């Protein structure tokens, strides 16, 4: 599995339509998706899953009204239950053979984060539909796994969390060792790095993309909470300690960079999983969710420092995260 910063052919999205995912606050969400597409389309293809011709026409009209260049936008009539393409979309893997790059898709099982939000039958088949549309071979491991639960550096190391992958609502029949075997077999990794708990408000049981990310082969960015009274303080401190002891696939220590958590963000009394770690790396840019005028500048400056060759773009996601996810959760990269 190539690292996210490797060159992209495109980005996959599933256009939002499930009002219940943003109860009472759906209206701004398509505008945030349009902002993403506006930044992505000049740099790489954008592939959007829509229900049918009627929904495609509506989205085309919406994007045009937002002055999105549609030349690089492609629509696919792949109905979905929801918009979280990171978790239900195709995971692309590559290999070199006879001087050519060959590509395949991994279609993990998807059960809506432990059967929390049925139905999810449409989402579960998206990778296979993408494979059929582009004549790409598809492999079916036969276990539950979400794209947001893992991150790779492209050289053999993979980051994940015990709180998610070992949760009995995913694959209760598998041990940690057996899960590692699947990751090695299907993603080509050799060095699996386990962190502990995720952040409060994360309904995925601790996805890695809300806490800790590779930003290059040797550098990891991880979020920290300085306030000891905040429930996120201790688990993020513990994860930081683990990271500082970890080694890469060659036995070398990582360079670990910290970024702050935004201040506590709530809606209707519910803590939201707002995190600057939920950024998306695309060709030439990094799309970063912003939430907090006090802490946004520090997070953006830190990310710009670790991505010196890309433009770091902050976009307000206080409305998007009411659906309990941000930019990384709704995107899936298609490596070139």
Beta strands, then each sheet from edge to edge (+ up, - down):
strand 1: 8-14
strand 2: 45-50
strand 3: 73-77
strand 4: 91-97
strand 5: 100-106
strand 6: 137-139
strand 7: 151-152
strand 8: 157-161
strand 9: 191-195
strand 10: 212-214
strand 11: 219-224
strand 12: 255-260
strand 13: 266-267
strand 14: 270-271
strand 15: 280-282
strand 16: 285-290
strand 17: 311-316
strand 18: 332-335
sheet 1: 3+ 2+ 1+ 18-
sheet 2: 4+ 5- 6-
sheet 3: 7+ 8- 9-
sheet 4: 10+ 11- 12-
sheet 5: 13+ 14-
sheet 6: 15+ 16- 17-
end
